[in-house]
């Protein structure tokens, strides 16, 4: 068996997880994307193909001071407010993005 590149492994993992996880109107899929500069989270309804609520590090107040963990916590609070306004009570977490690689590095 040939060794996979990082990009191929990420695509394979994404397809595998997305085959098992799907968001509905009552319980949307939580997609978290991180970059070197910030973090983005959105709730996706796969049945209708639309985003219900989202939050980004760009929406956090400009006067915010703190590290990336604190920034992620603020984005989470903002997403919770937006989800509450959209009447969403529970979500399905989609870990098919870059998050599994981040956890693996720390172990």
Number of C-alpha atoms within 10 A of each C-alpha: 3 4 7 10 9 10 9 11 12 17 13 14 17 16 12 12 14 14 9 8 15 18 21 16 17 12 17 28 24 22 18 21 16 15 8 6 8 15 20 19 20 21 28 24 20 15 11 10 11 12 14 17 22 21 23 21 21 12 11 15 9 8 6 10 9 8 8 14 11 12 18 19 13 19 23 21 14 20 20 17 16 18 21 13 10 11 11 18 11 13 18 16 16 20 19 21 17 15 13 12 13 10 9 8 7 6 5
